[in-house]
Amino acid sequence: MTTGSWAAPPTHTEQLLYEAGAHGDRAAVLDVLGRTRLYVLQARVHADAPGYVPPLPSQRDKTARRTVVPVLTEGMLPPWHPDWVFQQTTLPRLAAAWQHERWWLAVNPGTPYEATLPARAADRRAWQEAGARGGGPARLRLLTHAGEHLHGPVAHALALGAHLAVLNGLVWNGLGAQYEDYPTDVARLRSPWAVHHRADFREKVRTLIATRLVGRVPESVLGVRRSLTARLGSAPTGEQWATAVAAAFERDDPYGEDRAEAAEFLRRITHYEARFRADGLLPPDGRVDTLAAFDHGRAVNVVRLALGARYCDPREAEESVLRVLEAARRAYGSWEEFSLGYVLARLIHFDEGDAEPMYQESLTLHRTLTRDASSPYRNIPWS
C-alpha cells in the first residue's frame, strides 16, 4: 500500500486515528498520538551532518490558509529512498521543539488518518500531558503493516525477526524507509554490531547465518545431548548428559578454559527447559535442540537496520533475509521450535542476577507470537 491507497488502515495506529477523527473526538486523538511514534522527513545529508539540528519542517496549507508541520505515523511512511530519511519523535518532544505558536501540527496530512491540531501554549501543554498519560510508544506489542509483506517467502523471512520487533513495539513485516528511525538504525548498527558500512553489514549477516555468534559452548552442550539421544535411541537422563558434557569438554578442552562455562550453560538450559515444561511451552519430554534461531532472528533485524541506515537497498535486503530463511528452515521444523530456540538462547545468555523479569518478558514474546490469531506464526506455514 502506498500513501495514496486507502484499502485499509496500514496499522492499528491509523485505525484508531480514523475512528477518533470520524467522531470528532480531539481527546481521543491526543490519547492515540500520546503513545505513538511520529516521523519527521529529513534530507539524509542533513541527518549525517555532525551537530546539525534541523528546524521542524513546515509547509503552507493553502486550503486552510495556515502553516503546518507535517509528521507521519509509522504506517504512513512512503517507500524507501536513498536520500530521504525519517527521524522519530513524539508528541511531547514536538511540543518542546515547537517554534511558532500560529503553526499547526498536521499528522498524516491529506489522508483518511489525518489529525490537525492547533499548537498554542495551552495546546502544547495538552500534548505533554497526553504523552505522560500514554507512556510513550508501547513495547511488547505485535504490530502488523497491512500494506507490507503478509504471505510468501519474504514475509516468512521477516517473521524470523519478529521477537525483537514485538519486544520494541515495531512493525514486524516492513522492509521500507526505516526500522525504527534513521539515526537509531545507524547507532544500533554501530553498537553492538560494529557495523559502519556496507561491507561490515554483509559480513555480519554471513556470520549470523552461520550461527557463529550464538555461542560455541552452549551449542556444543546441546550437541552432546543430540548425539547421546541418537546413540541411546531416547533422550538421556540429566546425569548421563552432564557426564557426557564433562567428558567431551575434558577431551576437547585440555586447558579447562570452557569446562566451567559448559557446566553453567548446562545448568541454565536444564533450568529453563524445566520452566518451559511447567508453563506448557514444551511437552513433558520436549527439549530444545539448537539455539540457531537467536542468530537467525537477529540477522533479519540487522538487515532491516542496514536498510534503514542505507547500507543496502530493498533488493539486497530481500535477498539477504531470504538467505536467513533458508538456514532457519534447515535448523527447525516449526515456528514453535524456532521461537523456543530463540527465547532459550536469550535467557541463557542474559541470565544475570534477577532473571525473572526477562523470563516473563520472553514468555510473553513466545506466547504472543505462537498464540495471537494475527501473528505471522499462526498465518504463515513453516514449510
RODO-2510 file (C-alpha; in nm, 4 decimals, decimal comma):
residues 383
     n   res          X          Y          Z
     1     m     0,0000     0,0000     0,0000
     2     t     0,1304     0,3478    -0,0830
     3     t     0,0276     0,6697     0,0861
     4     g    -0,2275     0,7212    -0,1903
     5     s    -0,4098     0,3904    -0,1458
     6     w    -0,6672     0,3518     0,1287
     7     a    -0,7919    -0,0064     0,1053
     8     a    -0,7451    -0,0456     0,4811
     9     p    -0,5643     0,1320     0,7633
    10     p    -0,1991     0,0262     0,7400
    11     t    -0,1643    -0,0402     1,1153
    12     h    -0,3750    -0,0301     1,4277
    13     t    -0,2487     0,3229     1,4947
    14     e    -0,4088     0,4620     1,1791
    15     q    -0,7295     0,2728     1,2538
    16     l    -0,7514     0,4412     1,5938
    17     l    -0,6807     0,7835     1,4425
    18     y    -0,9503     0,7307     1,1807
    19     e    -1,2076     0,6332     1,4436
    20     a    -1,1210     0,9266     1,6690
    21     g    -1,1321     1,1697     1,3770
    22     a    -1,4623     1,0316     1,2488
    23     h    -1,6176     1,1049     1,5887
    24     g    -1,4534     1,4461     1,6139
    25     d    -1,3018     1,3343     1,9432
    26     r    -0,9959     1,5576     1,9966
    27     a    -0,9208     1,3960     2,3337
    28     a    -0,9124     1,0503     2,1737
    29     v    -0,6809     1,1810     1,9008
    30     l    -0,4425     1,3104     2,1661
    31     d    -0,4582     0,9790     2,3521
    32     v    -0,3606     0,7909     2,0357
    33     l    -0,0813     1,0322     1,9496
    34     g     0,0464     1,0283     2,3074
    35     r     0,1536     0,6667     2,2674
    36     t     0,2576     0,6769     1,9033
    37     r     0,5853     0,7170     1,7182
    38     l     0,5748     1,0140     1,4860
    39     y     0,8171     1,0691     1,1988
    40     v     0,9666     1,3850     1,0514
    41     l     1,1103     1,3852     0,6983
    42     q     1,4754     1,4855     0,6726
    43     a     1,7333     1,5037     0,3961
    44     r     1,9930     1,2365     0,4587
    45     v     2,2736     1,4864     0,4011
    46     h     2,1389     1,6898     0,6936
    47     a     2,0910     1,3829     0,9122
    48     d     2,4556     1,2903     0,8552
    49     a     2,5906     1,6391     0,9335
    50     p     2,7619     1,6267     1,2780
    51     g     2,5922     1,8501     1,5316
    52     y     2,3333     1,9834     1,2896
    53     v     1,9821     2,0022     1,4328
    54     p     1,7397     2,0941     1,1553
    55     p     1,4336     2,3044     1,2340
    56     l     1,0945     2,1406     1,2204
    57     p     0,9774     2,1194     0,8583
    58     s     0,6845     2,3374     0,7640
    59     q     0,4591     2,3838     0,4633
    60     r     0,1691     2,6041     0,3672
    61     d    -0,1796     2,4552     0,3748
    62     k    -0,3394     2,6770     0,1114
    63     t    -0,6897     2,5418     0,1670
    64     a    -0,6882     2,6145     0,5409
    65     r    -0,4635     2,9187     0,4911
    66     r    -0,2182     2,8238     0,7638
    67     t     0,1309     2,6875     0,8081
    68     v     0,1567     2,3298     0,9303
    69     v     0,4331     2,0988     1,0487
    70     p     0,3743     1,7647     0,8712
    71     v     0,4507     1,4401     1,0544
    72     l     0,3627     1,0790     0,9757
    73     t     0,2679     0,7773     1,1811
    74     e     0,4620     0,4539     1,1303
    75     g     0,2122     0,3030     0,8901
    76     m     0,2132     0,6041     0,6592
    77     l     0,5788     0,6333     0,5628
    78     p     0,6490     0,6435     0,1878
    79     p     0,8730     0,3888     0,0143
    80     w     1,2451     0,3702     0,0834
    81     h     1,4556     0,6402    -0,0807
    82     p     1,8358     0,6619    -0,0633
    83     d     1,8474     1,0375     0,0053
    84     w     1,5427     1,0994     0,2235
    85     v     1,5135     0,9592     0,5739
    86     f     1,2955     0,9938     0,8809
    87     q     1,3647     1,0909     1,2379
    88     q     1,1393     0,9616     1,5111
    89     t     0,9747     1,1977     1,7549
    90     t     0,6829     1,2058     1,9980
    91     l     0,4079     1,4491     2,0815
    92     p     0,5887     1,5819     2,3932
    93     r     0,9156     1,6250     2,2030
    94     l     0,7341     1,8183     1,9326
    95     a     0,5815     2,0395     2,1995
    96     a     0,9261     2,1124     2,3412
    97     a     1,0764     2,1917     1,9988
    98     w     0,7858     2,3992     1,8659
    99     q     0,8892     2,7264     1,7052
   100     h     0,5799     2,9265     1,6096
   101     e     0,2595     2,9496     1,8077
   102     r     0,0477     3,0123     1,4982
   103     w     0,1641     2,6939     1,3243
   104     w    -0,0488     2,3794     1,3386
   105     l     0,0545     2,0155     1,3656
   106     a    -0,0593     1,8059     1,0678
   107     v    -0,0439     1,4298     1,1260
   108     n    -0,0752     1,2255     0,8043
   109     p    -0,1984     1,5267     0,6046
   110     g    -0,4231     1,4574     0,3078
   111     t    -0,5190     1,1065     0,4192
   112     p    -0,8192     0,9500     0,5970
   113     y    -0,5936     0,9158     0,9023
   114     e    -0,5237     1,2865     0,9279
   115     a    -0,5271     1,4824     1,2524
   116     t    -0,4674     1,8577     1,2500
   117     l    -0,4003     2,0186     1,5862
   118     p    -0,3515     2,3802     1,6956
   119     a    -0,0243     2,4462     1,8735
   120     r    -0,0739     2,7347     2,1135
   121     a     0,0939     2,7165     2,4525
   122     a    -0,2120     2,5545     2,6145
   123     d    -0,2362     2,3038     2,3302
   124     r     0,1273     2,2069     2,3689
   125     r     0,0739     2,1521     2,7414
   126     a    -0,2058     1,9129     2,6458
   127     w     0,0396     1,7316     2,4147
   128     q     0,2799     1,6909     2,7054
   129     e     0,0009     1,5590     2,9266
   130     a    -0,1144     1,3140     2,6593
   131     g     0,2398     1,1801     2,6282
   132     a     0,2666     1,1384     3,0039
   133     r    -0,0671     0,9533     3,0179
   134     g     0,0154     0,7269     2,7268
   135     g     0,3655     0,6474     2,8469
   136     g     0,5130     0,6902     2,5012
   137     p     0,5361     0,4308     2,2236
   138     a     0,4336     0,0890     2,3500
   139     r     0,6672    -0,2093     2,3780
   140     l     0,5704    -0,5760     2,3764
   141     r     0,3072    -0,5427     2,1051
   142     l     0,2514    -0,7236     1,7780
   143     l     0,2282    -0,4562     1,5086
   144     t     0,1490    -0,5612     1,1506
   145     h     0,1525    -0,3327     0,8468
   146     a    -0,1400    -0,4312     0,6217
   147     g     0,0347    -0,2981     0,3116
   148     e     0,3658    -0,4772     0,3640
   149     h     0,4642    -0,8446     0,3321
   150     l     0,1950    -1,0688     0,4822
   151     h     0,2423    -1,4003     0,2979
   152     g     0,5108    -1,5727     0,0989
   153     p     0,8848    -1,6230     0,1459
   154     v     0,9788    -1,2623     0,2292
   155     a     0,7054    -1,2409     0,4941
   156     h     0,8241    -1,5761     0,6314
   157     a     1,1796    -1,4452     0,6483
   158     l     1,0777    -1,1201     0,8180
   159     a     0,8776    -1,3156     1,0754
   160     l     1,2047    -1,4732     1,1910
   161     g     1,2893    -1,1312     1,3334
   162     a     0,9520    -1,0818     1,5000
   163     h     1,0770    -1,1376     1,8572
   164     l     1,2782    -0,8150     1,8502
   165     a     1,0054    -0,6297     1,6610
   166     v     0,7425    -0,7282     1,9190
   167     l     0,9812    -0,6525     2,2062
   168     n     1,0342    -0,2980     2,0773
   169     g     0,6796    -0,2412     1,9535
   170     l     0,7826    -0,2070     1,5877
   171     v     0,6231    -0,3308     1,2657
   172     w     0,7448    -0,6878     1,2124
   173     n     0,6848    -0,7146     0,8367
   174     g     0,8396    -0,3988     0,6971
   175     l     1,1258    -0,3541     0,4520
   176     g     1,0965     0,0155     0,3931
   177     a     1,2033     0,3638     0,4880
   178     q     1,3317     0,2699     0,8326
   179     y     1,3318     0,0044     1,1033
   180     e     1,2980     0,2427     1,3989
   181     d     1,4339     0,5647     1,2514
   182     y     1,7443     0,6679     1,0592
   183     p     1,9697     0,7883     1,3456
   184     t     1,8668     0,4976     1,5694
   185     d     1,9229     0,2424     1,2941
   186     v     2,2717     0,3812     1,2285
   187     a     2,3538     0,3881     1,6017
   188     r     2,2311     0,0334     1,6666
   189     l     2,4425    -0,0997     1,3827
   190     r     2,7499     0,0671     1,5298
   191     s     2,6832    -0,0679     1,8783
   192     p     2,6551    -0,3544     1,9498
   193     w     2,7039    -0,4835     1,5940
   194     a     3,0209    -0,2921     1,4950
   195     v     2,8718    -0,2278     1,1510
   196     h     2,9872     0,1011     0,9993
   197     h     2,9377     0,0468     0,6269
   198     r     2,8049    -0,1907     0,3626
   199     a     3,0953    -0,4379     0,3784
   200     d     3,0587    -0,4691     0,7573
   201     f     2,6875    -0,5335     0,7128
   202     r     2,7373    -0,8117     0,4610
   203     e     2,9998    -0,9825     0,6758
   204     k     2,7829    -0,9596     0,9889
   205     v     2,4882    -1,1202     0,8106
   206     r     2,7119    -1,4037     0,6866
   207     t     2,8373    -1,4571     1,0414
   208     l     2,4845    -1,4669     1,1829
   209     i     2,3526    -1,7011     0,9136
   210     a     2,6385    -1,9368     1,0045
   211     t     2,5322    -1,9031     1,3738
   212     r     2,8812    -1,8068     1,4848
   213     l     2,7612    -1,5547     1,7436
   214     v     2,5098    -1,7555     1,9441
   215     g     2,7954    -1,9258     2,1269
   216     r     3,0063    -2,2315     2,0530
   217     v     2,9927    -2,3614     2,4115
   218     p     2,6130    -2,3692     2,4690
   219     e     2,5542    -2,5073     2,1192
   220     s     2,8128    -2,7785     2,1904
   221     v     2,6325    -2,8655     2,5145
   222     l     2,3124    -2,9185     2,3157
   223     g     2,5083    -3,1092     2,0512
   224     v     2,6257    -3,3564     2,3146
   225     r     2,2624    -3,4278     2,4039
   226     r     2,1654    -3,4705     2,0390
   227     s     2,4479    -3,7225     1,9909
   228     l     2,3534    -3,9100     2,3071
   229     t     1,9898    -3,9247     2,2011
   230     a     2,0837    -4,0697     1,8619
   231     r     2,3103    -4,3281     2,0233
   232     l     2,0727    -4,4302     2,3033
   233     g     1,7545    -4,4159     2,0991
   234     s     1,5933    -4,1898     2,3600
   235     a     1,6726    -3,8727     2,5498
   236     p     1,9467    -3,9179     2,8116
   237     t     1,8903    -3,8570     3,1795
   238     g     2,0247    -3,5380     3,3282
   239     e     2,3108    -3,7311     3,4866
   240     q     2,4024    -3,9011     3,1592
   241     w     2,4012    -3,5659     2,9814
   242     a     2,6147    -3,3954     3,2448
   243     t     2,8666    -3,6810     3,2426
   244     a     2,8911    -3,6722     2,8652
   245     v     2,9349    -3,2934     2,8611
   246     a     3,2147    -3,3151     3,1183
   247     a     3,3857    -3,5898     2,9175
   248     a     3,3508    -3,4025     2,5882
   249     f     3,4986    -3,0814     2,7235
   250     e     3,7752    -3,2661     2,9074
   251     r     3,8711    -3,4280     2,5782
   252     d     3,8383    -3,1199     2,3586
   253     d     3,9376    -2,8550     2,6114
   254     p     4,2724    -2,9694     2,7583
   255     y     4,3361    -2,6377     2,9349
   256     g     3,9959    -2,6258     3,1025
   257     e     3,9031    -2,2877     2,9607
   258     d     3,5485    -2,3843     2,8638
   259     r     3,4592    -2,6525     3,1195
   260     a     3,3165    -2,4211     3,3834
   261     e     3,1255    -2,2277     3,1166
   262     a     2,9845    -2,5526     2,9755
   263     a     2,8708    -2,6633     3,3208
   264     e     2,6991    -2,3296     3,3776
   265     f     2,5236    -2,3384     3,0394
   266     l     2,4137    -2,6952     3,1107
   267     r     2,2601    -2,5750     3,4372
   268     r     2,0833    -2,2844     3,2684
   269     i     1,9490    -2,4926     2,9801
   270     t     1,8194    -2,7567     3,2199
   271     h     1,6602    -2,4926     3,4404
   272     y     1,4803    -2,3088     3,1614
   273     e     1,3653    -2,6196     2,9782
   274     a     1,2075    -2,7339     3,3063
   275     r     1,0311    -2,3987     3,3328
   276     f     0,9145    -2,4269     2,9716
   277     r     0,7607    -2,7654     3,0526
   278     a     0,5955    -2,6344     3,3685
   279     d     0,4478    -2,3402     3,1769
   280     g     0,3260    -2,5554     2,8884
   281     l     0,5730    -2,4298     2,6293
   282     l     0,7295    -2,7752     2,5968
   283     p     0,5660    -3,1172     2,6343
   284     p     0,6857    -3,3325     2,9273
   285     d     0,9544    -3,4963     2,7124
   286     g     1,0253    -3,1909     2,4949
   287     r     1,3607    -3,0226     2,4526
   288     v     1,5353    -2,7513     2,2512
   289     d     1,7909    -2,8951     2,0118
   290     t     1,9620    -2,5823     1,8774
   291     l     1,9942    -2,2128     1,9559
   292     a     2,0407    -2,1149     1,5902
   293     a     1,7156    -1,9138     1,5977
   294     f     1,8832    -1,6453     1,8067
   295     d     2,1336    -1,5654     1,5334
   296     h     1,8797    -1,6065     1,2548
   297     g     1,6292    -1,3742     1,4223
   298     r     1,8986    -1,1165     1,4879
   299     a     2,0256    -1,1472     1,1305
   300     v     1,6867    -1,0349     0,9974
   301     n     1,6956    -0,7357     1,2288
   302     v     2,0482    -0,6456     1,1174
   303     v     1,9212    -0,6480     0,7587
   304     r     1,6316    -0,4208     0,8499
   305     l     1,8668    -0,1881     1,0380
   306     a     2,1052    -0,1802     0,7409
   307     l     1,8199    -0,0933     0,5060
   308     g     1,7182     0,1877     0,7398
   309     a     2,0804     0,3071     0,7596
   310     r     2,1091     0,2996     0,3770
   311     y     2,3846     0,0353     0,3854
   312     c     2,1785    -0,1693     0,1390
   313     d     1,8781    -0,1195    -0,0861
   314     p     1,5419    -0,3032    -0,0749
   315     r     1,6501    -0,5604    -0,3355
   316     e     1,9586    -0,6626    -0,1383
   317     a     1,7568    -0,6593     0,1841
   318     e     1,5076    -0,9080     0,0388
   319     e     1,7855    -1,1318    -0,0894
   320     s     1,9560    -1,1221     0,2499
   321     v     1,6508    -1,2156     0,4573
   322     l     1,5714    -1,4986     0,2150
   323     r     1,9196    -1,6424     0,2780
   324     v     1,8455    -1,6295     0,6505
   325     l     1,5194    -1,8140     0,5870
   326     e     1,6969    -2,0965     0,4048
   327     a     1,9257    -2,1532     0,7044
   328     a     1,6424    -2,1327     0,9581
   329     r     1,4302    -2,3894     0,7726
   330     r     1,7219    -2,6317     0,7753
   331     a     1,7573    -2,5928     1,1527
   332     y     1,3911    -2,6070     1,2613
   333     g     1,0705    -2,7838     1,1716
   334     s     0,8090    -2,5428     1,3092
   335     w     0,7509    -2,1923     1,4374
   336     e     0,7202    -2,3254     1,7919
   337     e     1,0636    -2,4880     1,7707
   338     f     1,2138    -2,1740     1,6236
   339     s     1,0606    -1,9480     1,8879
   340     l     1,1739    -2,1687     2,1774
   341     g     1,5251    -2,1798     2,0342
   342     y     1,5246    -1,8007     2,0251
   343     v     1,3907    -1,7416     2,3755
   344     l     1,6105    -2,0117     2,5334
   345     a     1,9214    -1,8536     2,3809
   346     r     1,8068    -1,5119     2,5017
   347     l     1,7556    -1,6413     2,8544
   348     i     2,0757    -1,8398     2,8969
   349     h     2,2908    -1,5588     2,7574
   350     f     2,1395    -1,2865     2,9742
   351     d     2,0706    -1,4811     3,2940
   352     e     2,2493    -1,2452     3,5300
   353     g     2,1164    -1,1705     3,8763
   354     d     1,7375    -1,1403     3,8844
   355     a     1,6349    -1,3264     3,5698
   356     e     1,2616    -1,3420     3,6458
   357     p     1,1630    -1,0205     3,4612
   358     m     1,3445    -1,1402     3,1498
   359     y     1,1820    -1,4823     3,1770
   360     q     0,8345    -1,3303     3,1977
   361     e     0,9139    -1,0976     2,9067
   362     s     1,0407    -1,3914     2,6984
   363     l     0,7291    -1,5897     2,7894
   364     t     0,5150    -1,3008     2,6651
   365     l     0,7099    -1,2832     2,3392
   366     h     0,6699    -1,6552     2,2749
   367     r     0,3014    -1,6663     2,3644
   368     t     0,2199    -1,3563     2,1609
   369     l     0,3851    -1,4969     1,8513
   370     t     0,2548    -1,8530     1,8835
   371     r    -0,0970    -1,7813     2,0122
   372     d    -0,2151    -1,4431     1,8828
   373     a    -0,4526    -1,5018     1,5919
   374     s    -0,2936    -1,2166     1,3956
   375     s     0,0623    -1,3430     1,4427
   376     p     0,2640    -1,4468     1,1384
   377     y     0,3419    -1,7673     1,3266
   378     r    -0,0278    -1,8533     1,3034
   379     n    -0,0751    -1,7387     0,9434
   380     i     0,2421    -1,8346     0,7548
   381     p     0,3119    -2,2083     0,7209
   382     w     0,6619    -2,3052     0,8332
   383     s     0,7180    -2,5451     0,5462
***
